[in-house]
Amino acid sequence: MPAEASTSRPAASPLTARQEARRRRILHASAQLAGRGGFDAVQMREVAESSQVALGTLYRYFPSKVHLLVATMQDQLERMHGTLRRKPPVGDTPAERVAETLMRAFRALQREPHLADAMVRALTFADRSVSPEVDQVSRQTTAIILDAMGLDDPTPEQLSAVRVIEHTWHSALVTWLSGRASIAQVKMDIETVCRLIGLTTPRE
């Protein structure tokens, strides 16, 4: 899920422990509200009340609902990544391991369809001002795929394959959420695109 180069906010200073705890409360509140009612249920005032922060403070962390929900997706992916590291995918080939990884991530989102829909809609609505948050989502997704491949130093061709896999996974989420694809179709598309990994593996 790549983004254009950021043209908005400068790099933020590292958060203090107190600020990080506040940010985590905000993201938790966002995920809970989205999980109950989707994109429209996430109202900044309600997020502020649920996370026990002032509304002005919330806007300093996240200038809009779209910023907040894209950051929520990055946080959800980071949690998935932690789970995947504790229980790595099985498979004889990198392609099989990546396909299993993405389907596990997909099933996790499937269990929270309202949350998944809210996060994907936010990504779709994101403009250049949200580039830092979208970049974080892309980097997290890339890290998950590279871990499943077992790669620390991918070639440009392998990174290109990873980007195409990311595009397909995102598109599969959109089509499933809109009712235009079944789980079986999503699985087939993911397995098909993951075969690109074998085509970009350097020969000995």
C-alpha positions in Angstrom: 0.0 0.0 0.0 2.5 2.6 -1.1 2.2 6.3 -0.8 3.7 9.4 -2.4 6.5 11.1 -0.6 5.3 13.1 2.3 4.7 16.8 1.7 3.1 17.5 5.0 4.2 17.4 8.6 7.8 17.3 9.6 9.1 14.2 11.4 7.8 14.0 14.9 10.0 13.9 18.0 10.0 10.6 19.9 7.1 10.3 22.3 7.6 10.2 26.0 6.3 7.1 27.9 3.2 9.2 29.0 2.6 10.4 25.4 2.9 6.9 24.1 0.5 5.6 26.6 -2.0 8.3 25.6 -1.5 7.5 21.9 -2.2 3.8 22.6 -5.4 4.7 24.5 -6.5 6.7 21.5 -5.8 3.9 19.0 -7.6 1.4 21.3 -10.7 3.7 21.5 -10.6 4.1 17.7 -10.5 0.4 17.1 -13.3 -0.3 19.5 -15.6 2.3 18.0 -14.8 1.2 14.5 -15.3 -2.4 15.5 -18.8 -1.6 16.7 -20.0 0.6 13.9 -17.5 1.0 11.1 -16.2 4.2 9.6 -19.1 6.4 10.5 -19.0 5.3 14.2 -15.6 6.8 14.7 -16.3 10.4 15.8 -13.3 12.4 17.1 -15.2 13.7 20.1 -16.2 10.2 21.1 -12.7 8.9 20.6 -11.4 11.7 22.9 -14.0 10.9 25.6 -13.3 7.1 25.4 -9.5 7.6 25.6 -9.8 10.3 28.3 -7.9 13.0 26.4 -9.0 16.5 25.5 -10.3 17.0 22.0 -7.6 19.4 21.2 -5.0 16.9 22.4 -6.5 14.3 20.1 -6.2 16.6 17.1 -2.5 17.2 17.9 -1.9 13.5 17.6 -4.2 12.9 14.7 -5.4 15.9 12.6 -8.4 14.0 11.2 -10.4 10.8 11.4 -8.7 9.5 8.3 -5.2 10.1 9.9 -6.5 8.2 13.0 -7.9 5.2 11.2 -4.9 4.8 9.0 -2.7 4.8 12.1 -5.1 2.3 13.7 -4.5 0.0 10.7 -0.8 0.3 11.2 -1.2 -0.6 14.8 -3.4 -3.6 14.0 -0.8 -4.8 11.5 2.0 -4.4 14.0 0.0 -6.5 16.5 -0.5 -9.2 13.7 3.2 -9.1 13.0 4.0 -9.8 16.6 1.6 -12.8 16.6 3.1 -14.1 13.3 6.6 -13.9 14.8 5.5 -15.9 17.8 3.9 -18.5 15.5 5.6 -18.3 12.1 3.9 -19.6 9.0 4.7 -23.0 7.7 5.4 -23.9 4.1 8.1 -25.4 2.0 8.6 -22.3 -0.2 8.6 -18.5 0.5 5.5 -18.2 -1.7 3.6 -20.7 0.4 4.7 -19.0 3.6 3.7 -15.5 2.4 0.3 -16.8 1.2 -0.4 -18.4 4.6 0.7 -15.2 6.3 -1.6 -13.0 4.3 -4.5 -15.3 4.7 -4.0 -15.4 8.5 -4.0 -11.6 8.5 -7.0 -11.6 6.3 -8.9 -13.9 8.6 -8.0 -11.7 11.6 -9.6 -8.8 9.7 -12.5 -11.0 8.7 -13.3 -11.5 12.4 -13.7 -7.7 12.7 -15.5 -6.7 9.5 -16.6 -3.3 10.7 -13.1 -2.4 11.8 -11.6 -3.7 8.6 -14.1 -1.7 6.5 -13.3 1.5 8.5 -9.5 1.1 8.1 -9.7 0.3 4.4 -12.1 3.2 3.7 -9.6 5.5 5.5 -6.8 4.3 3.3 -8.9 4.9 0.2 -9.8 8.4 1.3 -6.2 9.3 2.4 -4.7 12.3 0.6 -1.1 13.6 0.6 -1.5 14.9 4.1 -1.8 11.4 5.4 1.3 10.1 3.6 3.3 9.5 6.8 0.6 7.2 8.2 0.1 5.5 4.8 3.8 5.0 4.5 3.8 3.3 8.0 1.1 0.9 6.8 3.1 0.1 3.7 6.3 -0.5 5.6 4.6 -2.7 8.1 3.0 -4.8 5.4 6.3 -5.1 3.6 8.0 -6.2 6.8 5.4 -8.9 7.4 5.9 -10.3 3.8 9.7 -10.2 4.0 9.7 -12.0 7.3 7.5 -14.7 5.8 9.9 -14.9 2.8 12.9 -15.1 5.2 14.6 -12.2 3.5 16.8 -9.5 5.1 18.3 -8.1 1.9 15.8 -8.3 -0.9 16.7 -7.5 -4.5 14.9 -4.7 -6.4 13.0 -7.5 -8.3 11.9 -9.1 -5.1 10.8 -5.7 -3.7 8.7 -5.2 -6.8 7.0 -8.6 -6.3 6.3 -7.6 -2.7 4.6 -4.3 -3.9 2.5 -6.2 -6.4 1.5 -8.7 -3.6 0.6 -5.7 -1.3 -1.6 -4.2 -4.1 -3.4 -7.5 -4.6 -3.9 -8.1 -0.9 -5.4 -4.6 -0.5 -7.6 -5.1 -3.6 -8.8 -8.4 -2.2 -9.8 -6.8 1.0 -11.7 -4.1 -0.9 -13.6 -6.6 -3.1 -14.4 -8.9 -0.1 -15.7 -6.0 2.0 -17.9 -4.8 -0.8 -19.3 -8.3 -1.3 -17.8 -8.8 -4.7 -15.4 -11.7 -3.8 -15.7 -14.8 -1.7 -13.1 -16.0 0.8 -12.3 -18.8 -1.7 -11.6 -16.2 -4.4 -9.5 -14.1 -2.1 -7.4 -17.2 -1.2 -6.9 -18.1 -4.9 -5.9 -14.5 -5.8 -3.4 -14.4 -2.9 -1.9 -17.8 -3.8 -1.6 -16.8 -7.4 0.1 -13.5 -6.9 2.5 -15.1 -4.3 3.9 -17.2 -7.2 5.7 -14.0 -8.3 8.1 -14.7 -5.5 9.5 -17.7 -7.2 9.9 -15.8 -10.5 12.0 -13.1 -8.7 14.3 -15.4 -6.7 17.9 -15.0 -7.8 19.3 -18.2 -9.4 22.3 -19.8 -7.7 
